[in-house]
Amino acid sequence: MARTVTVERRQELINSTFHSLNRAREGLGNLTAQVAPHLQADTYSSILVDQRGGTLPALVIGGLAWRWAMQTSKWPPRMIDLPGGQRWHQTDKKRYLKSIKPLVGPKRSLVVTEVIAGGEASGNMYAELMRNGIELDVATFQTYCSNDEYHRRWKLPRKNRRVNTDSIRIFSGMFTEDPEVGDIINAAPLVLARSLEEDREQYRSFKFTADEHVILMNAARQYLSGFTDELYAQYFPPLTSIQ
């Protein structure tokens, strides 16, 4: 236990995390229902985890993939960090892409993130991955637009027009029409359990000390591990049915 956090504060953080993640169950369940058939079909050889906001959704998706691999005696998709958001613009892309190219494997990659907002920044990142031979789909906890609208926006930058981003399947757990309130109302269950380096007014209440952040993340991992077991039992066939 972090020594700089009182017992009362620690329990408050754990209770808040569990309460907030309860609100995310429906969205994560919807996302699992869409992704599970592709995990069972071994569609992906790697999972690219958006480090700006994909850590918690990836605990579920990655956990499901690992459980399926263990049940079927296969290798699970490799988990690879993806520097999303502003980190993508600050990354040495040539060096990064060269480093992950041998790791992604021969099949498609699944990008796991928390939210796709306007879509332009993420579209540029996905197009750049595809230009380097990485075919991908996206699993996100929340979206603000229809899949067709995202595909339209991704084509707008001139440099993306020669990349067939239409082939990207978008799996979304929740849809919110109002981007001004969507992050707080719907993404808050997952936002709560991570620190954000954002300037936006809405996020200022989500600043935690380093010790509090450790408690939040450990509580989220504990909760999501149990919930992943529930999702696996619901959306994946029992061992006897695949023997």
C-alpha positions as CSV (number, residue, x, y, z in Angstrom):
1,M,0.0,0.0,0.0
2,A,1.3,3.5,-0.8
3,R,2.4,4.9,2.6
4,T,1.7,8.6,1.7
5,V,-2.1,7.8,1.3
6,T,-4.3,7.3,4.4
7,V,-6.3,4.1,4.7
8,E,-9.5,6.2,4.4
9,R,-8.3,7.9,1.2
10,R,-7.1,4.6,-0.3
11,Q,-10.6,3.0,0.3
12,E,-12.2,6.1,-1.1
13,L,-10.1,5.8,-4.3
14,I,-10.9,2.1,-4.7
15,N,-14.6,2.6,-4.1
16,S,-14.7,5.4,-6.6
17,T,-12.9,3.3,-9.2
18,F,-15.2,0.3,-8.8
19,H,-18.3,2.6,-8.9
20,S,-17.1,4.3,-12.0
21,L,-16.1,1.1,-13.8
22,N,-19.5,-0.3,-13.1
23,R,-20.8,2.4,-15.5
24,A,-18.4,1.1,-18.2
25,R,-19.7,-2.4,-18.1
26,E,-22.3,-2.0,-20.9
27,G,-19.8,-0.3,-23.2
28,L,-17.1,-2.8,-22.6
29,G,-19.6,-5.6,-23.1
30,N,-20.7,-4.1,-26.5
31,L,-17.1,-3.8,-27.5
32,T,-16.4,-7.4,-26.6
33,A,-19.4,-8.7,-28.6
34,Q,-17.9,-7.1,-31.7
35,V,-14.3,-8.1,-31.2
36,A,-14.7,-11.6,-29.8
37,P,-15.5,-13.3,-33.2
38,H,-12.3,-11.9,-34.6
39,L,-10.2,-13.0,-31.7
40,Q,-11.7,-16.5,-32.1
41,A,-10.9,-16.4,-35.8
42,D,-7.2,-15.5,-35.0
43,T,-7.6,-12.4,-37.2
44,Y,-4.8,-10.5,-35.3
45,S,-1.2,-11.2,-34.7
46,S,-0.7,-8.0,-32.6
47,I,-2.6,-5.6,-30.4
48,L,-1.4,-2.0,-30.6
49,V,-2.2,-0.3,-27.2
50,D,-2.7,3.5,-27.5
51,Q,-0.7,4.7,-24.5
52,R,-2.7,7.9,-24.3
53,G,-5.9,6.1,-23.4
54,G,-5.9,2.5,-24.4
55,T,-4.4,0.9,-21.3
56,L,-7.6,0.0,-19.5
57,P,-9.6,-1.2,-22.6
58,A,-6.5,-3.2,-23.6
59,L,-6.6,-5.0,-20.2
60,V,-10.0,-6.4,-21.3
61,I,-9.3,-7.0,-25.0
62,G,-5.8,-8.4,-24.3
63,G,-7.1,-10.5,-21.4
64,L,-9.7,-12.0,-23.7
65,A,-7.1,-12.8,-26.4
66,W,-4.8,-14.4,-23.8
67,R,-7.6,-16.5,-22.4
68,W,-8.6,-17.7,-25.8
69,A,-5.0,-18.5,-26.8
70,M,-4.5,-20.5,-23.6
71,Q,-7.8,-22.4,-24.2
72,T,-6.9,-23.2,-27.8
73,S,-3.1,-23.8,-27.3
74,K,-2.1,-21.0,-29.6
75,W,0.1,-17.9,-29.3
76,P,-1.8,-14.8,-28.3
77,P,-1.5,-11.5,-30.2
78,R,1.6,-9.6,-29.2
79,M,0.9,-6.5,-27.2
80,I,2.8,-3.4,-28.5
81,D,2.8,0.1,-27.2
82,L,1.4,2.8,-29.5
83,P,2.2,6.5,-28.7
84,G,-1.2,8.0,-29.4
85,G,-2.5,11.6,-29.2
86,Q,0.1,14.3,-29.1
87,R,2.8,11.7,-28.4
88,W,2.5,10.5,-31.9
89,H,3.5,13.9,-33.2
90,Q,6.5,14.0,-30.8
91,T,7.6,10.5,-31.8
92,D,10.4,9.7,-34.2
93,K,8.0,7.8,-36.5
94,K,10.6,6.3,-38.8
95,R,12.4,4.8,-35.9
96,Y,9.3,3.7,-34.1
97,L,7.8,2.0,-37.2
98,K,11.1,0.3,-38.0
99,S,11.2,-1.1,-34.4
100,I,7.6,-2.5,-34.4
101,K,7.6,-3.8,-38.0
102,P,9.2,-7.2,-37.1
103,L,6.9,-7.5,-34.1
104,V,3.4,-7.0,-35.5
105,G,3.4,-10.3,-37.3
106,P,1.8,-11.4,-40.6
107,K,-1.8,-10.8,-39.8
108,R,-3.8,-7.7,-39.1
109,S,-3.2,-5.5,-36.0
110,L,-5.9,-4.3,-33.6
111,V,-5.4,-0.8,-32.3
112,V,-7.1,-0.5,-28.8
113,T,-7.9,3.0,-27.6
114,E,-10.4,4.7,-25.3
115,V,-12.0,7.4,-27.4
116,I,-12.0,8.5,-31.0
117,A,-13.2,12.1,-31.0
118,G,-13.0,14.2,-34.2
119,G,-11.0,11.4,-35.9
120,E,-8.5,13.6,-37.9
121,A,-5.5,13.0,-35.7
122,S,-6.1,9.3,-35.2
123,G,-6.8,8.9,-39.0
124,N,-3.4,10.4,-39.8
125,M,-1.8,7.9,-37.4
126,Y,-3.7,4.9,-38.8
127,A,-2.9,6.0,-42.4
128,E,0.8,6.2,-41.5
129,L,0.7,2.7,-40.0
130,M,-1.0,1.4,-43.1
131,R,1.5,3.2,-45.4
132,N,4.2,1.1,-43.7
133,G,2.4,-2.2,-44.4
134,I,0.5,-2.6,-41.1
135,E,-3.1,-3.5,-41.9
136,L,-5.3,-2.7,-38.9
137,D,-8.7,-2.5,-37.2
138,V,-9.6,-0.3,-34.2
139,A,-11.4,-1.2,-31.0
140,T,-12.5,1.9,-29.0
141,F,-14.5,2.3,-25.9
142,Q,-16.3,5.4,-27.3
143,T,-16.9,7.2,-30.6
144,Y,-18.6,10.5,-31.5
145,C,-19.3,9.8,-35.2
146,S,-20.5,7.0,-37.4
147,N,-17.9,4.7,-39.0
148,D,-18.7,6.2,-42.4
149,E,-18.1,9.7,-41.1
150,Y,-14.7,8.7,-39.7
151,H,-13.7,7.1,-42.9
152,R,-14.7,10.3,-44.8
153,R,-12.7,12.5,-42.4
154,W,-9.6,10.2,-42.7
155,K,-9.5,10.8,-46.4
156,L,-9.4,14.6,-46.1
157,P,-5.7,15.1,-45.6
158,R,-4.0,15.0,-49.0
159,K,-1.3,12.6,-47.8
160,N,-4.0,10.0,-46.8
161,R,-5.8,9.8,-50.1
162,R,-3.7,7.0,-51.4
163,V,-4.2,4.9,-48.3
164,N,-7.3,2.7,-48.2
165,T,-8.4,3.5,-44.7
166,D,-11.9,2.2,-45.7
167,S,-10.5,-1.3,-44.9
168,I,-10.3,-0.4,-41.2
169,R,-13.1,-1.9,-39.2
170,I,-14.1,0.3,-36.2
171,F,-15.5,-1.5,-33.2
172,S,-17.1,0.9,-30.7
173,G,-18.5,0.2,-27.3
174,M,-20.4,3.5,-26.9
175,F,-21.6,6.3,-29.2
176,T,-22.0,9.9,-27.9
177,E,-23.3,12.6,-30.1
178,D,-22.2,15.6,-28.0
179,P,-18.4,15.8,-27.9
180,E,-18.6,18.6,-25.4
181,V,-19.9,16.4,-22.6
182,G,-19.2,13.0,-23.9
183,D,-15.8,12.6,-22.3
184,I,-17.0,13.4,-18.8
185,I,-20.4,11.6,-18.9
186,N,-19.4,8.4,-20.8
187,A,-15.6,8.1,-20.9
188,A,-15.2,9.1,-17.2
189,P,-15.4,5.5,-16.1
190,L,-12.1,4.8,-17.8
191,V,-10.7,8.3,-17.5
192,L,-11.0,8.2,-13.7
193,A,-8.4,5.5,-13.4
194,R,-5.6,7.2,-15.3
195,S,-3.8,10.5,-15.2
196,L,-4.4,12.9,-18.1
197,E,-1.9,15.4,-19.4
198,E,-4.6,17.6,-20.9
199,D,-5.3,21.3,-20.4
200,R,-9.1,21.0,-20.9
201,E,-11.1,22.3,-18.0
202,Q,-13.1,19.1,-17.6
203,Y,-10.1,17.0,-16.8
204,R,-8.6,19.2,-14.1
205,S,-10.5,17.3,-11.4
206,F,-8.8,14.1,-12.5
207,K,-5.4,14.9,-11.3
208,F,-3.9,12.5,-8.7
209,T,-0.7,12.2,-6.9
210,A,1.7,9.4,-8.1
211,D,0.7,7.2,-5.1
212,E,-3.0,7.8,-5.7
213,H,-2.5,6.9,-9.4
214,V,-0.9,3.6,-8.4
215,I,-3.9,2.8,-6.2
216,L,-6.4,3.7,-8.9
217,M,-4.7,1.6,-11.6
218,N,-4.3,-1.4,-9.3
219,A,-8.0,-1.2,-8.4
220,A,-8.9,-0.9,-12.0
221,R,-6.8,-3.9,-12.9
222,Q,-8.4,-5.9,-10.1
223,Y,-11.9,-5.0,-11.2
224,L,-11.3,-5.5,-15.0
225,S,-9.6,-8.9,-14.4
226,G,-12.8,-10.2,-12.8
227,F,-15.0,-8.5,-15.4
228,T,-12.9,-10.0,-18.2
229,D,-13.6,-13.5,-16.8
230,E,-17.4,-12.7,-17.0
231,L,-17.1,-11.4,-20.6
232,Y,-15.1,-14.5,-21.6
233,A,-17.7,-16.8,-20.2
234,Q,-20.4,-14.9,-22.1
235,Y,-18.8,-14.4,-25.5
236,F,-16.4,-17.3,-26.0
237,P,-17.3,-21.0,-26.4
238,P,-16.5,-23.5,-23.6
239,L,-13.6,-25.8,-24.2
240,T,-15.8,-28.8,-24.7
241,S,-17.5,-27.2,-27.7
242,I,-14.2,-26.7,-29.7
243,Q,-12.5,-30.0,-29.1
